[in-house]
Amino acid sequence: MSIQNESSYNNDSQPSENLSTDVNLSTDVEKKAKKTELPQPKNENSESGLKIAIAQENFMVGDVLGNARKMVELATTARDKGANLIIFPELALLGYPPEDLLLRPSLANRVKLAFEILYSVKDIVMLVGYPHIDQHGTFNSVAIVHNGQKKGFYHKQHLPNYGVFDERRYFNKGQNQVLFDYQGLTIGLLICEDLWQESPAKTLKQKGADIIVCINASPFEQHKQEERKALLAKRASENNLPIVYVNSVGGQDDLVFDGGSMVVDATGKIAHEAPRFLSQMLYASIRLDDKQIKVSEQKKMPIALGATAETYQALVVGLRDYVKHSGFNSVLIGLSGGLDSALSLSIAVDALGADKVYAVALPSQHTNPITVQDAQAQAQRLNVSFTVCPIHSAIDGIYHTLEPIFSHTPADITEINIESRVRGTMLMALSNKFGQLVLSAGNKTELAVGDATLYGDMAGGFDVLKDVYKTQVYELANYRNRLEETPVIPEHLINRPETNTPLHILDDHEKLDKILSLYIDEDFGFDAIIEAGFDKDIVKRVLTMVDRNEYKRRQAPIGTKISQKAFAKDRRYPLVNHWSLETPKI
Amino acid sequence: MSIQNESSYNNDSQPSENLSTDVNLSTDVEKKAKKTELPQPKNENSESGLKIAIAQENFMVGDVLGNARKMVELATTARDKGANLIIFPELALLGYPPEDLLLRPSLANRVKLAFEILYSVKDIVMLVGYPHIDQHGTFNSVAIVHNGQKKGFYHKQHLPNYGVFDERRYFNKGQNQVLFDYQGLTIGLLICEDLWQESPAKTLKQKGADIIVCINASPFEQHKQEERKALLAKRASENNLPIVYVNSVGGQDDLVFDGGSMVVDATGKIAHEAPRFLSQMLYASIRLDDKQIKVSEQKKMPIALGATAETYQALVVGLRDYVKHSGFNSVLIGLSGGLDSALSLSIAVDALGADKVYAVALPSQHTNPITVQDAQAQAQRLNVSFTVCPIHSAIDGIYHTLEPIFSHTPADITEINIESRVRGTMLMALSNKFGQLVLSAGNKTELAVGDATLYGDMAGGFDVLKDVYKTQVYELANYRNRLEETPVIPEHLINRPETNTPLHILDDHEKLDKILSLYIDEDFGFDAIIEAGFDKDIVKRVLTMVDRNEYKRRQAPIGTKISQKAFAKDRRYPLVNHWSLETPKI
């Protein structure tokens, strides 16, 4: 667990002695909860106010009790630093996204046990994201926990069921706003998607909220943090109240949660911001002062990451957490001498450390020896264990086996695929024997058009560049090389770009990737792409290839989502369908 | 297109001359539609009544205009046979399930064009399942089409978002009941899931419905037809009205729609029933006679299929339509000499015909020659092209290649996987060279516990037995052998069952499959399975294996769903999670 002390309270040298220990809950229907509380008049001159600890942390999917124990530890530390409120991300108790673990029959009991653990924490209010299960169904909720009691809870009202999200598969919709009074302030609660809608924040303001706390599990996409900032600025300023926004952090299968938790003041200005991609406790204080709500200001803001830097970070974190959480100690990469595997190697080393990364070159009789030298040079530069394993005899053996059947047939794609599948078989054999996770290095451009061999270069447990277009591969490699004096990726691989795109569709990578991105990420239709200025025949060819190769992608390994629409949960097409690209004529 | 003439009208010899061509629509909010119609008083003494054609047909996903043309053809034929109402299945215009095709920007325009095609049909009312797109969003709807006009429409109110269904990803909920008067009867409309809820049918009855028409796209599961019959009997008798139920038919990716369309009378008795798994027009008539609603009765009901027979049929149809619709001309199966590939071969021959099926045996130095003889005998019995391709030199080549790295390591699972992956490479090479779709033959038991090699025996475009437990493999093989005098599957493969379950967990296939079925299909927890009478250590071992092998299943080919919960869309688990089998102690 990584907790950094970046306390920025106005008076954070001493834990406050006069913490209000009363929480006054106001909700439309949860009257039972309301009744259990003594009303606490709003103290307009509260000196103390809220001392908030924002727990931007990585909570492990499925480990309900472990997550509760982690919360206890974080809450205790925060309290000891003077916090009177700690906020955990959306569904932190179960991890996000838990998928069908939400259907396990023992979940309700585990959540109950987890709350028993949470109840051991004293003298700090905890806002805990958790799955709430009762006779009305399952809800995506936040609990107000204080001194051994659940004082109230709020159920998420807007359940995303698009993109990678399937929340209506699991959750019932919440129907009510929930606010509570604490430390002289009325706090309104929201969960993730609720904030993207206009009305929930507005209703909370109308019901008397002084501030809004919104808990989130918002996965990384390029440029998403700017969107979040714009959203927070809009919601805060249109309702004239500060918003506390906590996001989780870390990789979970193909998603990466990128943190970037924030506090914005009532004008929409960012007052506090946690770094991206790092576990971090962010401290802030909010209090009523002369009828004004004052938000403390962070002394030093984290440096904003550029588009390429944040993408590189996401790829590192996604790979790191997949390897770590799936229990592998090391990874294995087949180095082709090309740019994709070279970039994947550098990402793997940044994610896991050189001692956890093994590289192998698998040259055949058709391999240019220079590519092996390139691979070796890069492995040496990165201090990675490197083996050369020529596959000539394996390929010969297969040809020999097939000879009686293949005689008199001309060579075609079959032979290219055989070579690729022999490499896949070799990598899997090494993985089976020595226990490393095989990484594949196919990029999004190749996967899109099907320029990849099933069970060949697509073999592996994790595809590092699965959601990275070829043009972005160049950008990322350039970015990484600029971070150190000696380039970690052979420069000539970047500077002498391949002259042909996959399958020789075009001689221009950027043009191909733009067509793909319009079609895949932005859901443009055939006509709209042509209107955007591309040649009809080329567009037809590219889109047809995308459509025809859905069956390959269905068997592809997972990889980190970085785009608006990554292949897999984001984009669900039937393998078999007779949709025509062009709108047919009657 | 296969249309059988099973007309069972009371007076079906002549097309009726006095068809009422007026439709009077009643709906809560669609007042605009209501206003466009002249009210038509309910004719309590109507002689003609409804002459219904129930179009149990296979509509191709994505082929909007093609489906419309098919509807025109079916409607014209039905009208010429005397029908005044034709009913198509749920979303028939786009096919089901269309998945993200519903997000394509040109869909709305294609649907509009499709209606132009439908408007050419005269003198019969068509109830058309289609995606309705307007300023309020996208709806899963049924249109009332008559003489070149859309007279009204109903939007599905209950959108399934569980199991294989993701309808809330695409559709808005309908809010209103829709009824219309036609031929002296008031017809209430429902779509699929609406009928599984109690209130929609009840509300239609209260609003004056004489009968309910429910259009469906209900995928096959074992025993589902009995469930549907029980449901229809309940809804009909509790509301005292007949129900017309149309289901689609045919395979779409991993789903099979099994038809079995029905008409039940007001007591819940089945008056008409279409055969399962076949395209078929089912005719029925319903009329008011002396203030009683009379439903015609089918002279000869289809023979009910037993549990094993319907499952075998589902596997045949699922494979047939996947191959046909994906454009392959033939399939290739590696025959191991075992029961799984033998059963897969017989299913393939039943689905496609012997001339479209190619078998190959791929013996290694470790293969018992008897298994090759068995494979050859079966191929001969089924008139299937058969090749033996010994893989000794391919395996030797790979060992030779790996020797410098593997020397001094003991043999383990690696070598078994290499052999399996060489077979996968061979099958894919033959597929690449000769254009056949590779079928894999892994069963559900193996996939569940991970006793399958990625890129080896799991290689292929379609896994025939993916959702079939090993115990069911025996049942299906027995069933198929009893259909002909000479067994199509070597009898000794069935009569001398393998003495060990996968990975030697148990010596009892039935016990293993029962544990798996409780865990996977019925969502039992660890404790509940033990309470059901199984040994704790064995349950722990089995369930751990299921959990650990999610990553293999994620890269598996698709295969026909036959169970309550098939691997894939039905069961969505994170690859990485730290859920513990046993509920942990605090």
Contacts between the chains, C-beta under 8 A, distances in Angstrom:
chain1	res1	chain2	res2	distance
A	60	B	577	7.6
A	60	B	578	4.9
A	61	B	574	5.2
A	61	B	576	6.9
A	61	B	577	4.4
A	61	B	578	6.9
A	61	B	579	7.8
A	62	B	574	7.2
A	62	B	577	3.6
A	62	B	578	4.7
A	62	B	579	3.3
A	62	B	580	7.7
A	63	B	577	7.9
A	63	B	578	3.9
A	63	B	579	7.3
A	63	B	580	7.7
A	64	B	584	8.0
A	65	B	584	4.8
A	65	B	586	7.1
A	66	B	578	6.8
A	95	B	577	7.2
A	97	B	574	7.2
A	98	B	574	6.9
A	98	B	577	7.5
A	99	B	572	4.6
A	99	B	573	5.7
A	99	B	574	5.3
A	100	B	571	6.1
A	100	B	572	4.9
A	100	B	573	5.3
A	101	B	573	6.9
A	101	B	574	7.1
A	101	B	577	6.4
A	101	B	579	5.5
A	103	B	523	5.9
A	104	B	523	7.4
A	104	B	525	6.3
A	104	B	579	7.1
A	105	B	523	6.5
A	105	B	524	7.1
A	105	B	525	4.3
A	105	B	528	6.7
A	106	B	525	4.7
A	106	B	526	7.4
A	106	B	527	7.1
A	106	B	583	4.9
A	109	B	583	5.8
A	110	B	583	5.8
A	110	B	584	7.4
A	113	B	583	7.3
A	113	B	584	7.4
A	113	B	586	5.5
A	116	B	586	5.8
A	117	B	586	6.1
A	161	B	161	6.9
A	161	B	166	7.7
A	161	B	168	4.8
A	161	B	169	5.2
A	162	B	169	6.1
A	166	B	161	7.7
A	166	B	166	7.1
A	166	B	169	7.6
A	166	B	572	7.2
A	168	B	161	4.8
A	168	B	168	4.4
A	169	B	161	5.2
A	169	B	162	6.1
A	169	B	166	7.6
A	169	B	572	7.9
A	252	B	574	6.7
A	252	B	576	6.8
A	253	B	574	5.5
A	253	B	575	5.1
A	253	B	576	5.8
A	321	B	576	7.8
A	322	B	575	7.9
A	322	B	576	6.2
A	325	B	576	4.4
A	325	B	577	8.0
A	325	B	578	7.2
A	326	B	551	7.7
A	326	B	575	7.0
A	326	B	576	4.9
A	387	B	405	6.7
A	389	B	401	6.5
A	389	B	402	7.3
A	389	B	404	7.5
A	389	B	405	6.3
A	390	B	401	7.1
A	391	B	401	5.4
A	392	B	401	7.5
A	393	B	397	4.5
A	393	B	398	8.0
A	393	B	400	4.4
A	393	B	401	5.2
A	394	B	394	7.7
A	394	B	397	4.4
A	394	B	398	4.5
A	394	B	400	7.3
A	394	B	401	4.3
A	395	B	397	7.1
A	396	B	397	5.6
A	397	B	393	4.5
A	397	B	394	4.4
A	397	B	395	7.1
A	397	B	396	5.6
A	397	B	397	2.1
A	397	B	398	6.5
A	397	B	400	7.5
A	398	B	393	8.0
A	398	B	394	4.5
A	398	B	397	6.5
A	398	B	422	7.4
A	398	B	425	6.5
A	398	B	426	7.5
A	398	B	429	7.4
A	400	B	393	4.4
A	400	B	394	7.3
A	400	B	397	7.5
A	401	B	389	6.4
A	401	B	390	7.1
A	401	B	391	5.4
A	401	B	392	7.5
A	401	B	393	5.2
A	401	B	394	4.2
A	401	B	426	6.9
A	402	B	389	7.3
A	402	B	426	7.0
A	402	B	429	6.0
A	402	B	430	7.9
A	404	B	389	7.5
A	405	B	387	6.7
A	405	B	389	6.3
A	405	B	430	7.0
A	406	B	429	8.0
A	406	B	433	6.4
A	409	B	433	6.0
A	412	B	432	7.4
A	412	B	433	7.2
A	413	B	432	5.9
A	414	B	429	5.5
A	414	B	432	3.9
A	414	B	433	4.6
A	417	B	428	6.7
A	417	B	429	7.0
A	417	B	432	5.5
A	418	B	425	6.6
A	418	B	429	5.5
A	421	B	421	7.9
A	421	B	424	7.6
A	421	B	425	4.5
A	421	B	428	6.5
A	421	B	429	7.9
A	421	B	455	7.6
A	422	B	398	7.4
A	422	B	425	7.0
A	424	B	421	7.6
A	424	B	455	6.0
A	425	B	398	6.5
A	425	B	418	6.6
A	425	B	421	4.5
A	425	B	422	7.0
A	425	B	425	6.5
A	425	B	455	7.2
A	426	B	398	7.5
A	426	B	401	6.9
A	426	B	402	7.0
A	428	B	417	6.7
A	428	B	421	6.5
A	428	B	454	7.2
A	428	B	455	6.5
A	429	B	398	7.4
A	429	B	402	6.0
A	429	B	406	8.0
A	429	B	414	5.5
A	429	B	417	7.1
A	429	B	418	5.5
A	429	B	421	7.9
A	430	B	402	7.9
A	430	B	405	7.0
A	432	B	412	7.4
A	432	B	413	5.9
A	432	B	414	3.9
A	432	B	417	5.5
A	433	B	405	8.0
A	433	B	406	6.4
A	433	B	409	6.0
A	433	B	412	7.2
A	433	B	414	4.6
A	454	B	428	7.2
A	454	B	459	7.7
A	455	B	421	7.6
A	455	B	424	6.0
A	455	B	425	7.2
A	455	B	428	6.5
A	455	B	455	3.9
A	455	B	459	5.6
A	459	B	454	7.7
A	459	B	455	5.7
A	461	B	551	6.2
A	523	B	103	5.9
A	523	B	104	7.4
A	523	B	105	6.5
A	524	B	105	7.1
A	525	B	104	6.3
A	525	B	105	4.3
A	525	B	106	4.7
A	526	B	106	7.4
A	527	B	106	7.1
A	528	B	105	6.7
A	551	B	326	7.7
A	551	B	461	6.3
A	554	B	557	7.9
A	554	B	558	6.9
A	555	B	555	5.0
A	555	B	556	7.2
A	555	B	557	6.5
A	556	B	555	7.2
A	557	B	554	7.9
A	557	B	555	6.5
A	558	B	554	6.9
A	558	B	575	6.5
A	571	B	100	6.1
A	572	B	99	4.6
A	572	B	100	4.9
A	572	B	166	7.2
A	572	B	169	7.9
A	573	B	99	5.7
A	573	B	100	5.3
A	573	B	101	6.9
A	574	B	61	5.3
A	574	B	62	7.2
A	574	B	97	7.2
A	574	B	98	6.9
A	574	B	99	5.3
A	574	B	101	7.1
A	574	B	252	6.7
A	574	B	253	5.5
A	575	B	253	5.1
A	575	B	322	7.9
A	575	B	326	7.1
A	575	B	558	6.5
A	576	B	61	6.9
A	576	B	252	6.7
A	576	B	253	5.8
A	576	B	321	7.8
A	576	B	322	6.2
A	576	B	325	4.4
A	576	B	326	4.9
A	577	B	60	7.6
A	577	B	61	4.4
A	577	B	62	3.6
A	577	B	63	7.9
A	577	B	95	7.2
A	577	B	98	7.5
A	577	B	101	6.4
A	577	B	325	8.0
A	578	B	60	4.9
A	578	B	61	6.9
A	578	B	62	4.7
A	578	B	63	4.0
A	578	B	66	6.8
A	578	B	325	7.2
A	579	B	61	7.7
A	579	B	62	3.2
A	579	B	63	7.3
A	579	B	101	5.6
A	579	B	104	7.1
A	580	B	62	7.7
A	580	B	63	7.7
A	583	B	106	4.9
A	583	B	109	5.8
A	583	B	110	5.8
A	583	B	113	7.3
A	584	B	64	8.0
A	584	B	65	4.8
A	584	B	110	7.5
A	584	B	113	7.4
A	586	B	65	7.1
A	586	B	113	5.5
A	586	B	116	5.8
A	586	B	117	6.1
